[in-house]
Amino acid sequence: MNSAIELRDDKDLSRDKVLALYLANSWSSADKPDALMNHLHKSHSVVSAWAADKLVGLGNVMSDGQLVAYYSHLLVMPDRQGQGIGTLIAKRLTDRYRGFHQQVLLADGRSVEFYRRLGFEPAGSTRSMWIFQGDEH
């Protein structure tokens, strides 16, 4: 794990820094910056990772605060991936929602094994389904 990383729990995030993180990861959410920032602001939890004054990672959860926690976004700057930053963010969030009836997320590609290591499992015979307005994430 990278000890030079500071985790923060506040939602007071610079629009420019958030957009730089999403654009660096080619997430289509960056194409809707007002909606993205509103989404993060209205999240139940946001955890951001900082290396000095640079935003290097971010995760958020949408929740009713009682039963269900939906892990919406988790991303790390491409040049900082593989350094444990995503794990730090995810563990902060999963610790916060431990004991909830459901902790839910969508995973694809390489992220499936990442989330398995954190204790997430495929949800039986359920299937992920969506109406999606974007190219990726």
Backbone as CSV, one residue per row, in Angstrom:
resi,resn,N_x,N_y,N_z,CA_x,CA_y,CA_z,C_x,C_y,C_z
1,MET,0.829,-1.183,0.000,0.000,0.000,0.000,0.875,1.249,0.000
2,ASN,0.334,2.286,-0.550,1.084,3.522,-0.696,0.815,4.436,0.497
3,SER,1.806,4.634,1.357,1.615,5.440,2.566,1.534,6.931,2.266
4,ALA,1.893,7.363,1.059,1.818,8.777,0.715,0.410,9.179,0.284
5,ILE,-0.546,8.268,0.359,-1.916,8.539,-0.054,-2.744,8.973,1.141
6,GLU,-3.479,10.058,0.990,-4.404,10.528,2.014,-5.823,10.279,1.521
7,LEU,-6.632,9.613,2.324,-8.041,9.416,1.995,-8.858,10.514,2.656
8,ARG,-9.813,11.034,1.902,-10.723,12.063,2.414,-12.156,11.609,2.196
9,ASP,-13.025,12.006,3.121,-14.422,11.604,3.081,-15.377,12.738,2.707
10,ASP,-14.874,13.854,2.298,-15.770,14.970,1.998,-16.152,14.993,0.521
11,LYS,-17.241,15.685,0.232,-17.748,15.785,-1.140,-17.357,17.106,-1.795
12,ASP,-16.542,17.894,-1.130,-16.105,19.180,-1.658,-14.917,18.944,-2.585
13,LEU,-15.248,18.555,-3.821,-14.226,18.178,-4.788,-14.159,19.190,-5.923
14,SER,-12.962,19.480,-6.354,-12.763,20.371,-7.489,-13.281,19.715,-8.766
15,ARG,-14.155,20.419,-9.455,-14.707,19.919,-10.723,-13.580,19.561,-11.694
16,ASP,-12.591,20.432,-11.811,-11.484,20.195,-12.741,-10.714,18.918,-12.390
17,LYS,-10.481,18.691,-11.110,-9.733,17.496,-10.700,-10.558,16.234,-10.908
18,VAL,-11.849,16.313,-10.629,-12.723,15.160,-10.865,-12.763,14.837,-12.354
19,LEU,-12.963,15.839,-13.177,-13.022,15.604,-14.624,-11.701,15.051,-15.156
20,ALA,-10.589,15.534,-14.642,-9.284,15.008,-15.076,-9.176,13.516,-14.761
21,LEU,-9.658,13.101,-13.591,-9.624,11.688,-13.211,-10.505,10.848,-14.131
22,TYR,-11.727,11.311,-14.385,-12.651,10.558,-15.244,-12.172,10.530,-16.698
23,LEU,-11.650,11.640,-17.188,-11.134,11.672,-18.558,-9.915,10.770,-18.713
24,ALA,-9.037,10.760,-17.718,-7.844,9.913,-17.780,-8.222,8.437,-17.885
25,ASN,-9.387,8.082,-17.332,-9.862,6.698,-17.382,-10.841,6.453,-18.525
26,SER,-11.054,7.460,-19.366,-11.964,7.376,-20.519,-13.382,6.987,-20.113
27,TRP,-13.844,7.491,-18.971,-15.203,7.224,-18.533,-16.133,8.252,-19.155
28,SER,-17.192,7.788,-19.770,-18.123,8.674,-20.469,-18.885,9.596,-19.519
29,SER,-18.863,9.323,-18.232,-19.482,10.231,-17.251,-18.894,11.634,-17.362
30,ALA,-17.648,11.728,-17.793,-16.993,13.030,-17.932,-17.646,13.872,-19.017
31,ASP,-18.398,13.227,-19.924,-19.089,13.970,-20.971,-20.311,14.713,-20.439
32,LYS,-20.686,14.424,-19.194,-21.834,15.064,-18.551,-21.365,15.638,-17.213
33,PRO,-20.499,16.653,-17.245,-19.866,17.110,-16.004,-20.840,17.619,-14.949
34,ASP,-21.901,18.306,-15.349,-22.850,18.794,-14.344,-23.542,17.628,-13.647
35,ALA,-23.973,16.645,-14.433,-24.637,15.470,-13.864,-23.661,14.671,-12.994
36,LEU,-22.420,14.538,-13.426,-21.417,13.811,-12.658,-21.193,14.471,-11.299
37,MET,-20.986,15.769,-11.302,-20.732,16.468,-10.043,-21.962,16.398,-9.131
38,ASN,-23.154,16.498,-9.696,-24.374,16.380,-8.905,-24.492,14.975,-8.316
39,HIS,-24.166,13.968,-9.126,-24.181,12.576,-8.667,-23.261,12.400,-7.461
40,LEU,-22.058,12.902,-7.549,-21.119,12.759,-6.446,-21.592,13.521,-5.219
41,HIS,-22.103,14.729,-5.429,-22.576,15.545,-4.310,-23.742,14.870,-3.579
42,LYS,-24.610,14.179,-4.325,-25.785,13.535,-3.726,-25.518,12.098,-3.272
43,SER,-24.300,11.622,-3.443,-23.947,10.280,-2.987,-24.061,10.187,-1.472
44,HIS,-24.305,8.989,-0.996,-24.331,8.751,0.445,-22.919,8.877,1.008
45,SER,-21.933,8.384,0.264,-20.525,8.469,0.658,-19.646,8.701,-0.559
46,VAL,-18.629,9.499,-0.362,-17.571,9.679,-1.360,-16.250,9.576,-0.616
47,VAL,-15.356,8.755,-1.144,-14.001,8.665,-0.608,-13.057,9.021,-1.751
48,SER,-12.204,10.000,-1.512,-11.225,10.385,-2.525,-9.821,10.110,-1.997
49,ALA,-8.922,9.828,-2.926,-7.524,9.544,-2.594,-6.653,10.642,-3.187
50,TRP,-5.749,11.140,-2.375,-4.914,12.274,-2.760,-3.442,11.961,-2.566
51,ALA,-2.643,12.371,-3.518,-1.188,12.375,-3.405,-0.811,13.849,-3.463
52,ALA,-0.504,14.406,-2.312,-0.334,15.855,-2.166,-1.641,16.514,-2.591
53,ASP,-1.606,17.393,-3.605,-2.839,18.071,-4.019,-3.446,17.468,-5.287
54,LYS,-2.991,16.285,-5.674,-3.504,15.637,-6.875,-4.512,14.552,-6.516
55,LEU,-5.698,14.638,-7.120,-6.716,13.612,-6.955,-6.290,12.391,-7.772
56,VAL,-6.024,11.272,-7.083,-5.534,10.074,-7.770,-6.535,8.925,-7.745
57,GLY,-7.631,9.078,-7.002,-8.640,8.035,-6.967,-9.905,8.517,-6.305
58,LEU,-11.005,7.807,-6.607,-12.293,8.208,-6.055,-13.254,7.022,-6.101
59,GLY,-14.047,6.886,-5.063,-15.116,5.894,-5.030,-16.332,6.510,-4.378
60,ASN,-17.520,6.073,-4.813,-18.728,6.586,-4.174,-19.773,5.498,-4.043
61,VAL,-20.687,5.719,-3.103,-21.776,4.793,-2.823,-23.080,5.564,-2.770
62,MET,-24.084,5.009,-3.422,-25.459,5.484,-3.314,-26.134,4.532,-2.335
63,SER,-26.918,5.058,-1.394,-27.503,4.188,-0.383,-28.734,4.808,0.239
64,ASP,-29.590,3.930,0.778,-30.710,4.387,1.594,-30.261,4.592,3.038
65,GLY,-29.024,4.245,3.338,-28.477,4.415,4.672,-28.878,3.332,5.656
66,GLN,-29.629,2.340,5.197,-30.126,1.306,6.093,-29.847,-0.112,5.604
67,LEU,-30.321,-0.418,4.399,-30.280,-1.792,3.907,-29.360,-2.018,2.712
68,VAL,-29.361,-1.072,1.769,-28.704,-1.296,0.491,-27.629,-0.235,0.242
69,ALA,-26.465,-0.702,-0.168,-25.378,0.176,-0.592,-24.996,-0.224,-2.009
70,TYR,-25.088,0.727,-2.931,-24.712,0.478,-4.330,-23.415,1.223,-4.608
71,TYR,-22.382,0.464,-4.915,-21.078,1.034,-5.225,-21.119,1.500,-6.673
72,SER,-21.198,2.793,-6.845,-21.426,3.363,-8.163,-20.143,3.509,-8.979
73,HIS,-19.155,4.185,-8.436,-17.908,4.448,-9.160,-16.714,4.112,-8.274
74,LEU,-15.688,3.578,-8.896,-14.378,3.431,-8.259,-13.350,3.526,-9.375
75,LEU,-12.543,4.563,-9.328,-11.526,4.714,-10.360,-10.264,5.344,-9.789
76,VAL,-9.149,5.001,-10.416,-7.825,5.446,-9.993,-7.096,5.924,-11.239
77,MET,-6.312,6.967,-11.097,-5.514,7.443,-12.225,-4.737,6.276,-12.834
78,PRO,-4.741,6.170,-14.153,-4.075,5.028,-14.800,-2.618,4.837,-14.379
79,ASP,-1.872,5.919,-14.200,-0.461,5.781,-13.826,-0.266,5.407,-12.360
80,ARG,-1.376,5.360,-11.583,-1.305,4.983,-10.167,-2.007,3.654,-9.886
81,GLN,-2.551,3.021,-10.919,-3.230,1.740,-10.729,-2.217,0.660,-10.365
82,GLY,-2.676,-0.313,-9.588,-1.800,-1.396,-9.153,-0.971,-1.057,-7.934
83,GLN,-1.227,0.088,-7.317,-0.461,0.521,-6.143,-1.262,0.409,-4.851
84,GLY,-2.458,-0.174,-4.916,-3.266,-0.356,-3.712,-4.227,0.770,-3.398
85,ILE,-4.281,1.775,-4.246,-5.151,2.924,-3.985,-6.623,2.528,-4.078
86,GLY,-6.988,1.789,-5.102,-8.372,1.331,-5.232,-8.783,0.461,-4.061
87,THR,-7.884,-0.371,-3.600,-8.167,-1.220,-2.446,-8.395,-0.389,-1.193
88,LEU,-7.575,0.636,-0.986,-7.762,1.526,0.172,-9.145,2.173,0.142
89,ILE,-9.537,2.688,-1.017,-10.847,3.339,-1.146,-11.960,2.327,-0.905
90,ALA,-11.867,1.175,-1.567,-12.912,0.160,-1.452,-13.039,-0.341,-0.014
91,LYS,-11.938,-0.555,0.667,-12.006,-1.031,2.047,-12.623,0.027,2.959
92,ARG,-12.317,1.281,2.733,-12.935,2.341,3.537,-14.447,2.277,3.366
93,LEU,-14.899,2.088,2.128,-16.341,2.041,1.861,-16.975,0.744,2.372
94,THR,-16.358,-0.400,2.121,-16.971,-1.657,2.587,-17.006,-1.726,4.113
95,ASP,-16.030,-1.157,4.775,-16.087,-1.092,6.240,-17.273,-0.246,6.693
96,ARG,-17.516,0.835,5.999,-18.619,1.737,6.347,-19.978,1.048,6.200
97,TYR,-20.110,0.168,5.205,-21.408,-0.454,4.924,-21.478,-1.910,5.397
98,ARG,-20.518,-2.332,6.180,-20.537,-3.687,6.752,-21.828,-3.848,7.546
99,GLY,-22.475,-4.978,7.386,-23.711,-5.230,8.103,-24.965,-4.834,7.339
100,PHE,-24.817,-4.130,6.220,-25.985,-3.818,5.395,-26.513,-5.103,4.768
101,HIS,-27.798,-5.148,4.511,-28.437,-6.321,3.923,-27.847,-6.638,2.546
102,GLN,-27.602,-5.602,1.730,-27.015,-5.794,0.400,-25.955,-4.737,0.144
103,GLN,-24.825,-5.194,-0.381,-23.816,-4.311,-0.953,-23.683,-4.766,-2.404
104,VAL,-23.991,-3.886,-3.332,-24.159,-4.250,-4.734,-23.248,-3.408,-5.612
105,LEU,-22.743,-4.012,-6.693,-21.989,-3.266,-7.695,-22.048,-3.992,-9.026
106,LEU,-21.672,-3.282,-10.062,-21.492,-3.864,-11.394,-19.995,-3.953,-11.636
107,ALA,-19.543,-5.095,-12.112,-18.118,-5.271,-12.391,-17.956,-5.893,-13.769
108,ASP,-16.943,-5.443,-14.485,-16.630,-6.048,-15.774,-15.119,-6.105,-15.957
109,GLY,-14.701,-6.917,-16.898,-13.280,-7.002,-17.230,-12.414,-7.328,-16.028
110,ARG,-11.316,-6.611,-15.921,-10.341,-6.839,-14.850,-10.907,-6.570,-13.464
111,SER,-11.965,-5.758,-13.393,-12.483,-5.387,-12.080,-13.162,-6.552,-11.367
112,VAL,-13.594,-7.577,-12.094,-14.266,-8.712,-11.462,-13.361,-9.351,-10.411
113,GLU,-12.139,-9.655,-10.768,-11.216,-10.284,-9.812,-10.846,-9.334,-8.684
114,PHE,-10.717,-8.059,-8.992,-10.441,-7.058,-7.954,-11.529,-7.109,-6.887
115,TYR,-12.783,-7.075,-7.302,-13.887,-7.086,-6.343,-14.024,-8.433,-5.635
116,ARG,-13.700,-9.520,-6.288,-13.722,-10.830,-5.615,-12.747,-10.828,-4.437
117,ARG,-11.574,-10.233,-4.632,-10.589,-10.172,-3.547,-11.097,-9.361,-2.360
118,LEU,-12.060,-8.477,-2.603,-12.639,-7.674,-1.527,-13.848,-8.343,-0.881
119,GLY,-14.211,-9.533,-1.356,-15.309,-10.274,-0.755,-16.611,-10.275,-1.539
120,PHE,-16.662,-9.557,-2.663,-17.869,-9.570,-3.492,-17.916,-10.876,-4.283
121,GLU,-19.118,-11.372,-4.511,-19.311,-12.607,-5.258,-20.389,-12.400,-6.307
122,PRO,-20.374,-13.200,-7.377,-21.487,-13.138,-8.331,-22.798,-13.416,-7.594
123,ALA,-23.844,-12.748,-8.013,-25.125,-12.796,-7.298,-26.003,-13.924,-7.811
124,GLY,-25.575,-15.163,-7.553,-26.373,-16.323,-7.936,-26.701,-16.308,-9.412
125,SER,-27.958,-16.496,-9.732,-28.365,-16.529,-11.136,-28.879,-15.177,-11.624
126,THR,-28.712,-14.123,-10.814,-29.151,-12.802,-11.253,-28.267,-12.313,-12.391
127,ARG,-28.795,-11.431,-13.189,-28.060,-10.868,-14.323,-28.032,-9.354,-14.195
128,SER,-26.899,-8.756,-14.497,-26.819,-7.305,-14.560,-27.587,-6.838,-15.783
129,MET,-28.391,-5.810,-15.596,-29.156,-5.248,-16.710,-29.140,-3.738,-16.564
130,TRP,-29.142,-3.044,-17.698,-29.153,-1.584,-17.631,-29.669,-0.968,-18.902
131,ILE,-30.060,0.280,-18.778,-30.267,1.184,-19.909,-29.144,2.177,-19.755
132,PHE,-28.239,2.219,-20.698,-26.986,2.946,-20.515,-26.800,3.966,-21.629
133,GLN,-26.530,5.181,-21.250,-26.315,6.274,-22.191,-24.843,6.682,-22.184
134,GLY,-23.991,5.874,-22.777,-22.574,6.198,-22.797,-21.788,5.152,-23.524
135,ASP,-20.520,5.420,-23.711,-19.630,4.483,-24.376,-19.004,3.518,-23.401
136,GLU,-18.643,4.000,-22.232,-17.978,3.180,-21.225,-18.162,3.863,-19.873
137,HIS,-18.614,3.166,-18.888,-18.798,3.613,-17.505,-19.574,4.898,-17.444
